[in-house]
Amino acid sequence: MKELDKILEDKEKVFWEGKPKFWPFLLGGSIVTTIIGLFWMLFLIPFVGLAIYDIIWGSHILGFGIFLLPHFWIGIILVFGIPIYQILVYKHVYYAITNKRILFQKGLIGRDFEITDFDQITNAEVNVGLFDKLFGGNSGSILISTAGSFTYGRHGQQISKPYSLRNIENPYEVFKFFKKISHAVKTDIQYPNKYRPSTNPGYNSKYNSK
């Protein structure tokens, strides 16, 4: 459910809005944990088999004990929990590019919003992954870095955590449009119209090595 209107400012115009393609979004966010969970559950197969045998033909007490083991539930969460979460949260994920900033909507129970102002953006790139190629048709992600989109690892190393327009359709076209709007807004902020000269011979000039 799209609820971006809740955080739009007065006179803020939405130039583009979209959401992820379902299959690349689902697989990209859960396939790794699902594979780990499957290997985890393979390790537990003998114990689960003994538990089922005891529930059917034994005293039942030892059999039901499998449900008290945290290892069992860790495997269940890895195999089923993450994909289910991705499915439930998918309908609430929306993105928008406005004349002021980029908006990110997500959240399962309540709506969570993140914003990135154009003048805070330091870098942006397009990433078309394997699942975009296999299941997205024409999807990809736009990764946006800002001065604040970094965190620190366990050993103090700086780790980039860019904002992401995940698995959106026509990523290259959206990226070009985003760069155009970003440049225009930054220019407006740094050089307001009333301070601009009527002619600017330096803009779009060609580099002369001499």
Backbone bond lengths (Angstrom), bond angles and torsions (degrees), N, CA, C in turn:
res aa  C-N    CA-C-N  psi(-1)  N-CA   C-N-CA  omega(-1)  CA-C   N-CA-C  phi
1 M - - - 1.465 - - 1.527 109.27 -
2 K 1.312 115.96 124.55 1.461 120.47 -178.45 1.518 110.75 -81.04
3 E 1.342 116.81 124.67 1.456 121.87 -179.86 1.525 110.97 -131.54
4 L 1.317 117.05 27.83 1.464 120.89 -178.05 1.527 112.54 -63.63
5 D 1.334 117.05 -24.12 1.461 120.34 -179.65 1.531 112.16 -59.90
6 K 1.327 116.20 -22.43 1.464 119.77 -178.11 1.526 112.73 -63.45
7 I 1.330 117.49 -27.93 1.461 119.25 -175.25 1.532 112.75 -115.77
8 L 1.329 117.18 7.03 1.465 118.93 176.13 1.518 110.27 -71.60
9 E 1.322 116.33 137.19 1.452 121.06 178.14 1.530 110.46 -85.50
10 D 1.325 115.10 168.52 1.466 120.03 177.37 1.531 109.39 -60.75
11 K 1.299 115.96 133.88 1.467 124.09 177.77 1.529 112.97 66.88
12 E 1.319 117.02 11.76 1.462 119.31 175.37 1.527 108.80 -82.24
13 K 1.317 115.97 128.43 1.458 121.15 -175.74 1.529 110.42 -109.51
14 V 1.323 115.95 136.22 1.459 121.81 177.24 1.525 108.34 -89.09
15 F 1.332 116.66 117.98 1.461 122.03 179.72 1.529 112.16 -91.94
16 W 1.318 116.36 -31.13 1.473 121.35 179.13 1.517 109.12 -150.15
17 E 1.329 115.70 142.97 1.461 120.00 173.85 1.522 108.73 -146.02
18 G 1.307 116.20 152.55 1.457 120.22 -178.67 1.515 111.10 -172.68
19 K 1.330 115.04 -179.34 1.451 121.66 178.90 1.526 108.18 -145.73
20 P 1.326 118.05 167.24 1.470 120.09 -176.90 1.526 112.31 -69.21
21 K 1.340 114.99 156.31 1.456 120.95 166.37 1.533 107.34 -71.71
22 F 1.339 116.70 139.99 1.461 120.26 -168.83 1.526 113.43 -62.87
23 W 1.345 118.01 -55.42 1.465 120.26 -171.77 1.523 112.72 -66.40
24 P 1.330 120.36 -45.69 1.477 118.17 175.25 1.521 112.60 -60.54
25 F 1.339 116.96 -37.46 1.463 120.97 178.38 1.522 110.93 -64.03
26 L 1.332 117.03 -45.44 1.463 121.43 -178.16 1.525 111.27 -66.73
27 L 1.323 116.80 -51.06 1.455 120.37 -175.19 1.524 111.85 -70.86
28 G 1.315 116.82 -39.00 1.459 119.57 -179.63 1.518 113.11 -65.19
29 G 1.333 116.96 -27.54 1.457 120.08 -177.86 1.509 114.83 -96.48
30 S 1.357 117.78 -5.53 1.471 118.16 -173.92 1.519 114.97 -137.49
31 I 1.327 118.82 -13.36 1.461 120.07 -171.63 1.527 112.09 -64.02
32 V 1.336 117.81 -38.50 1.465 120.62 -177.60 1.530 110.57 -66.15
33 T 1.332 116.45 -48.53 1.464 119.24 -179.73 1.523 111.49 -66.52
34 T 1.334 117.33 -33.63 1.463 120.32 178.12 1.527 111.08 -64.86
35 I 1.326 117.24 -42.75 1.466 120.63 178.49 1.529 110.64 -64.03
36 I 1.337 116.23 -43.29 1.470 119.74 177.35 1.526 110.02 -61.07
37 G 1.336 115.77 -41.73 1.463 119.99 179.29 1.514 112.83 -63.61
38 L 1.337 116.64 -37.71 1.465 120.03 178.98 1.527 111.15 -64.51
39 F 1.325 116.81 -43.22 1.467 119.77 176.89 1.529 110.78 -64.36
40 W 1.325 114.88 -37.16 1.471 119.79 177.67 1.528 110.62 -62.95
41 M 1.334 116.38 -43.89 1.464 120.37 -179.45 1.528 111.55 -69.92
42 L 1.347 118.18 -31.59 1.457 120.71 175.31 1.527 110.87 -61.29
43 F 1.305 116.14 -38.12 1.465 120.53 176.67 1.529 111.48 -63.97
44 L 1.338 116.11 -31.12 1.465 120.36 -177.00 1.524 113.40 -89.92
45 I 1.336 118.17 -3.65 1.467 120.94 -176.42 1.533 113.02 -53.06
46 P 1.339 119.89 -47.48 1.483 118.76 179.15 1.521 112.95 -58.13
47 F 1.318 116.19 -40.44 1.466 119.53 -178.66 1.525 111.20 -70.46
48 V 1.328 116.75 -39.60 1.463 120.16 177.34 1.520 110.41 -65.35
49 G 1.354 116.83 -40.52 1.462 120.43 177.87 1.510 112.38 -61.14
50 L 1.328 117.19 -44.03 1.466 120.88 177.72 1.525 110.88 -63.97
51 A 1.342 116.10 -37.65 1.464 119.58 179.49 1.522 110.83 -65.53
52 I 1.352 117.48 -42.93 1.470 121.09 178.97 1.531 110.26 -64.03
53 Y 1.326 115.58 -41.71 1.475 119.57 178.47 1.531 110.45 -60.30
54 D 1.330 116.95 -42.84 1.465 119.69 -178.77 1.525 111.46 -68.98
55 I 1.359 116.80 -35.44 1.461 119.41 179.65 1.528 110.63 -65.86
56 I 1.347 116.54 -38.78 1.467 120.11 -176.55 1.520 112.47 -81.52
57 W 1.346 116.56 -45.18 1.465 118.85 -172.38 1.532 114.17 -118.13
58 G 1.328 117.59 -6.31 1.455 118.55 -174.83 1.509 113.83 -105.90
59 S 1.315 113.60 -146.74 1.471 119.85 -176.24 1.519 112.48 -84.88
60 H 1.324 117.77 -7.88 1.467 124.97 179.18 1.529 113.26 75.77
61 I 1.319 117.70 -30.89 1.465 119.72 -173.27 1.525 110.72 -64.83
62 L 1.336 115.98 -48.44 1.457 119.51 179.78 1.522 111.15 -67.92
63 G 1.321 116.13 -34.58 1.459 119.94 -178.85 1.504 112.63 -63.18
64 F 1.306 116.41 -47.22 1.464 119.31 -179.77 1.521 112.02 -69.74
65 G 1.331 116.81 -12.30 1.464 120.17 178.18 1.509 113.20 -64.79
66 I 1.351 117.25 -20.80 1.456 120.19 178.84 1.517 111.55 -61.02
67 F 1.352 115.68 -29.87 1.460 119.75 -179.35 1.527 112.77 -75.88
68 L 1.330 115.94 -8.76 1.466 120.12 177.84 1.526 111.80 -94.64
69 L 1.327 116.44 -8.04 1.460 119.79 -178.75 1.526 110.76 -81.23
70 P 1.327 118.48 125.33 1.474 119.78 178.37 1.524 112.24 -63.17
71 H 1.347 117.08 -29.04 1.459 119.92 179.72 1.537 110.96 -60.70
72 F 1.325 116.02 -37.85 1.464 120.55 -179.70 1.525 110.54 -64.25
73 W 1.313 116.77 -45.48 1.461 120.09 -176.35 1.522 111.91 -74.00
74 I 1.339 117.37 -28.52 1.461 119.51 174.37 1.525 109.79 -62.09
75 G 1.334 116.16 -43.68 1.456 120.09 177.93 1.516 112.52 -63.08
76 I 1.334 116.89 -41.83 1.467 121.06 179.26 1.529 110.55 -62.63
77 I 1.335 116.91 -42.64 1.467 120.77 -179.26 1.528 110.79 -65.32
78 L 1.349 115.98 -41.52 1.461 119.25 -179.14 1.522 111.62 -65.93
79 V 1.346 116.70 -38.82 1.466 120.20 -176.42 1.524 111.64 -78.39
80 F 1.333 116.37 -44.54 1.471 119.92 -172.19 1.532 113.73 -111.32
81 G 1.335 117.25 -31.70 1.467 120.02 -171.78 1.509 114.08 -65.37
82 I 1.341 117.08 -49.60 1.462 120.67 -177.83 1.534 111.63 -63.97
83 P 1.350 119.34 -47.55 1.475 118.61 177.20 1.525 113.11 -59.32
84 I 1.339 117.06 -40.67 1.466 120.08 179.05 1.530 110.19 -63.21
85 Y 1.336 116.07 -41.83 1.464 119.81 177.93 1.528 110.67 -61.08
86 Q 1.341 116.97 -44.30 1.459 120.88 179.47 1.531 111.53 -60.32
87 I 1.330 116.35 -39.92 1.466 120.68 179.33 1.522 110.77 -65.50
88 L 1.334 116.19 -43.04 1.465 119.89 -177.15 1.529 112.09 -70.17
89 V 1.339 116.26 -37.08 1.456 119.19 -175.92 1.526 111.65 -80.86
90 Y 1.326 117.69 -18.51 1.463 121.86 -173.83 1.527 112.33 -56.65
91 K 1.318 117.20 -42.73 1.473 119.44 -174.67 1.529 112.60 -68.18
92 H 1.336 117.48 -12.18 1.460 120.65 -179.41 1.525 112.69 -102.96
93 V 1.327 118.09 0.68 1.465 121.15 -177.23 1.526 109.56 -91.47
94 Y 1.320 115.57 118.93 1.463 122.10 177.24 1.523 108.98 -141.49
95 Y 1.328 114.77 154.33 1.457 121.20 177.82 1.524 109.10 -131.17
96 A 1.326 115.12 154.22 1.470 119.24 177.29 1.520 109.52 -150.47
97 I 1.322 115.65 143.80 1.463 123.21 171.17 1.515 107.01 -113.43
98 T 1.314 116.21 121.88 1.458 121.12 -178.42 1.533 109.50 -113.06
99 N 1.328 115.87 -175.42 1.451 119.98 177.59 1.526 112.65 -78.68
100 K 1.353 116.94 2.92 1.456 120.66 -179.27 1.525 113.77 -126.06
101 R 1.346 117.65 -30.72 1.458 119.73 -169.79 1.523 110.74 -167.29
102 I 1.329 115.28 -177.67 1.464 122.33 174.63 1.522 107.64 -113.51
103 L 1.324 116.48 135.01 1.458 122.37 -176.70 1.524 109.82 -113.76
104 F 1.319 115.86 138.37 1.456 122.98 177.78 1.523 108.52 -124.80
105 Q 1.315 116.91 121.96 1.469 121.23 176.64 1.521 108.97 -111.77
106 K 1.323 116.06 136.86 1.464 121.89 176.70 1.519 107.90 -157.39
107 G 1.335 116.77 -167.39 1.459 120.61 179.08 1.510 112.19 111.11
108 L 1.324 116.14 143.00 1.461 121.44 -179.02 1.517 111.66 -96.88
109 I 1.313 117.65 -54.71 1.474 121.52 -178.12 1.526 110.51 -85.94
110 G 1.331 116.52 -56.54 1.462 121.58 175.74 1.508 109.08 -111.77
111 R 1.313 117.33 167.72 1.457 120.30 179.90 1.528 110.04 -86.32
112 D 1.302 115.52 129.22 1.457 122.84 175.14 1.525 108.05 -110.02
113 F 1.324 115.78 139.06 1.459 120.32 -178.85 1.523 109.73 -127.76
114 E 1.310 115.29 141.10 1.459 122.63 170.91 1.518 107.79 -125.58
115 I 1.317 115.98 146.83 1.464 120.48 179.01 1.522 109.38 -130.68
116 T 1.317 115.11 149.05 1.460 121.44 175.55 1.518 108.14 -132.58
117 D 1.324 116.41 113.68 1.461 120.40 177.62 1.527 109.25 -75.06
118 F 1.324 116.02 144.19 1.457 120.71 -176.69 1.528 112.56 -59.85
119 D 1.331 117.33 -36.46 1.461 118.90 -176.76 1.523 112.69 -74.76
120 Q 1.349 117.95 -6.51 1.458 121.37 178.00 1.525 112.41 -96.85
121 I 1.323 117.22 -7.54 1.462 121.23 -175.80 1.529 109.96 -76.73
122 T 1.336 115.29 129.32 1.458 120.83 179.47 1.529 112.64 -106.83
123 N 1.324 117.17 -25.29 1.457 119.61 -177.87 1.525 109.09 -161.23
124 A 1.331 116.39 153.59 1.466 121.76 177.33 1.520 108.87 -150.55
125 E 1.314 116.67 147.12 1.456 121.08 179.77 1.520 110.30 -151.98
126 V 1.333 115.79 159.25 1.460 122.38 177.92 1.521 108.68 -104.88
127 N 1.317 115.96 136.81 1.464 121.67 179.89 1.525 108.85 -131.06
128 V 1.335 116.89 115.52 1.460 122.16 175.32 1.524 107.48 -106.67
129 G 1.323 116.79 110.77 1.446 121.62 -174.06 1.522 113.31 -92.23
130 L 1.334 114.27 -179.48 1.460 120.93 -178.35 1.518 111.79 -60.94
131 F 1.333 117.40 -45.22 1.465 120.32 -177.88 1.524 112.01 -70.97
132 D 1.343 116.49 -27.04 1.466 119.37 172.60 1.521 110.07 -64.10
133 K 1.327 116.52 -42.00 1.464 121.06 -179.89 1.525 111.57 -68.11
134 L 1.344 115.87 -42.96 1.457 119.61 -173.85 1.526 113.14 -78.86
135 F 1.342 116.90 -38.75 1.464 119.61 -170.75 1.530 114.00 -124.47
136 G 1.342 117.58 -11.10 1.457 119.37 -175.19 1.507 114.41 -93.56
137 G 1.340 116.43 -15.87 1.450 118.57 -177.88 1.514 111.53 74.23
138 N 1.301 116.76 -73.68 1.464 121.84 -178.32 1.518 109.60 -140.19
139 S 1.327 116.13 50.10 1.461 119.79 -177.04 1.518 110.80 -115.22
140 G 1.312 115.79 165.07 1.455 122.90 178.54 1.512 109.05 -176.75
141 S 1.317 116.12 176.48 1.460 121.20 -177.06 1.520 110.74 -118.54
142 I 1.320 115.91 146.30 1.461 122.48 173.86 1.520 107.45 -109.81
143 L 1.324 116.76 118.52 1.459 122.78 -178.97 1.520 108.96 -98.88
144 I 1.328 116.57 126.98 1.458 122.51 -174.18 1.517 109.34 -122.14
145 S 1.326 115.81 120.07 1.464 121.00 179.91 1.526 110.06 -104.42
146 T 1.323 115.36 143.34 1.456 122.04 174.95 1.524 108.41 -129.66
147 A 1.298 115.37 174.36 1.468 118.80 179.25 1.528 111.52 -63.60
148 G 1.331 116.58 -23.98 1.466 119.64 -178.10 1.518 114.63 -101.51
149 S 1.337 117.48 2.46 1.465 119.55 -176.09 1.531 111.41 -91.37
150 F 1.324 115.39 45.81 1.454 120.99 177.68 1.518 108.88 -129.88
151 T 1.307 115.70 150.12 1.448 121.91 174.13 1.520 107.76 -133.89
152 Y 1.327 115.98 176.04 1.452 120.15 -177.40 1.518 110.01 -118.86
153 G 1.329 115.50 135.21 1.452 121.32 -179.95 1.514 112.75 -77.67
154 R 1.320 114.54 -175.34 1.467 120.74 -176.03 1.522 111.68 -62.34
155 H 1.327 116.55 -32.45 1.464 120.66 -176.97 1.523 112.45 -101.66
156 G 1.311 116.30 17.31 1.455 120.43 175.01 1.503 115.20 86.53
157 Q 1.348 118.04 1.38 1.461 119.78 -179.86 1.527 110.03 -76.66
158 Q 1.313 115.06 146.22 1.461 120.88 -178.66 1.525 109.76 -81.92
159 I 1.335 116.49 129.48 1.457 122.26 -177.28 1.530 108.72 -121.20
160 S 1.314 115.79 129.96 1.456 120.55 179.35 1.530 110.39 -77.64
161 K 1.315 116.60 133.19 1.460 122.77 175.15 1.523 108.29 -128.35
162 P 1.311 117.88 74.57 1.468 120.26 -175.72 1.523 112.18 -67.54
163 Y 1.319 114.92 153.54 1.455 120.51 169.70 1.531 107.74 -71.28
164 S 1.308 116.53 152.45 1.463 118.37 -173.72 1.521 111.62 -139.64
165 L 1.323 114.92 128.60 1.464 121.52 164.94 1.524 105.00 -89.94
166 R 1.322 116.91 92.47 1.459 121.77 -167.01 1.528 113.32 -80.64
167 N 1.325 114.37 130.85 1.472 121.94 167.59 1.525 113.33 52.18
168 I 1.332 116.47 41.18 1.461 119.96 -179.22 1.523 109.88 -85.57
169 E 1.312 116.19 159.84 1.454 122.08 179.14 1.530 110.18 -77.79
170 N 1.326 116.75 146.17 1.465 123.46 179.85 1.529 112.41 52.00
171 P 1.335 117.89 57.41 1.467 119.71 -174.02 1.524 113.87 -63.13
172 Y 1.342 117.82 -34.68 1.457 119.61 -178.33 1.529 111.46 -68.83
173 E 1.328 116.14 -40.56 1.469 119.63 178.28 1.521 110.54 -66.46
174 V 1.329 116.59 -42.05 1.468 120.04 178.47 1.522 110.19 -65.01
175 F 1.331 116.34 -38.28 1.459 120.26 179.75 1.526 111.43 -63.22
176 K 1.329 117.30 -44.99 1.461 120.37 178.45 1.526 110.88 -62.87
177 F 1.328 116.27 -40.90 1.461 119.71 178.62 1.529 110.10 -65.24
178 F 1.337 116.66 -42.62 1.464 121.62 178.99 1.531 111.27 -60.31
179 K 1.342 116.87 -43.57 1.460 120.07 179.62 1.531 111.38 -64.89
180 K 1.327 116.33 -37.93 1.464 120.43 178.77 1.529 110.70 -63.81
181 I 1.330 116.20 -48.09 1.468 120.26 -179.81 1.525 110.31 -65.20
182 S 1.330 116.79 -41.53 1.458 121.16 -179.31 1.526 110.90 -60.61
183 H 1.316 116.22 -44.71 1.473 119.95 179.43 1.531 110.68 -64.02
184 A 1.322 117.03 -42.86 1.471 120.50 -178.67 1.525 111.21 -63.60
185 V 1.341 116.75 -43.68 1.467 120.21 -177.81 1.525 110.56 -68.42
186 K 1.334 117.30 -42.57 1.461 120.07 178.17 1.519 111.13 -61.43
187 T 1.320 116.65 -39.68 1.459 120.77 178.50 1.521 110.65 -64.32
188 D 1.330 116.70 -41.55 1.465 120.54 178.55 1.524 111.46 -62.72
189 I 1.348 116.11 -37.52 1.461 120.14 -178.95 1.529 110.47 -70.36
190 Q 1.323 117.33 -44.95 1.455 121.12 -175.66 1.529 112.82 -79.28
191 Y 1.334 115.38 -33.19 1.464 119.52 -177.94 1.528 109.21 -132.16
192 P 1.328 117.15 81.20 1.470 119.90 179.14 1.524 111.21 -55.82
193 N 1.309 115.80 151.76 1.464 121.35 -173.45 1.529 113.46 -53.77
194 K 1.322 116.33 -39.79 1.467 117.70 -174.27 1.533 112.44 -71.83
195 Y 1.341 116.75 -13.85 1.465 119.40 178.62 1.527 112.51 -101.14
196 R 1.322 117.73 0.58 1.455 120.10 -177.99 1.531 110.38 -84.71
197 P 1.324 116.88 139.33 1.476 118.82 175.44 1.524 110.12 -71.53
198 S 1.311 115.68 156.98 1.468 119.58 -179.93 1.516 111.16 -65.31
199 T 1.332 116.96 -31.66 1.469 121.50 174.89 1.522 108.20 -128.19
200 N 1.315 116.13 147.22 1.456 120.76 -179.27 1.519 108.78 -137.33
201 P 1.324 118.37 90.45 1.465 121.25 -175.48 1.524 113.45 -65.42
202 G 1.328 117.27 -17.80 1.460 119.38 -178.07 1.516 113.38 -80.79
203 Y 1.315 117.02 -24.39 1.456 119.38 -176.27 1.522 110.79 -75.73
204 N 1.332 115.93 136.56 1.459 122.17 -178.78 1.523 113.14 62.55
205 S 1.344 117.06 18.36 1.465 119.48 179.24 1.526 109.95 -74.84
206 K 1.324 116.39 156.59 1.444 121.93 179.67 1.517 110.34 -91.17
207 Y 1.318 116.12 142.46 1.456 121.03 -178.79 1.534 110.23 -70.75
208 N 1.324 116.05 131.61 1.456 121.87 179.36 1.528 107.86 -119.10
209 S 1.320 117.26 111.83 1.467 120.67 -175.98 1.517 113.01 -65.19
210 K 1.345 117.85 -19.25 1.475 121.32 -179.50 1.508 111.55 -87.89
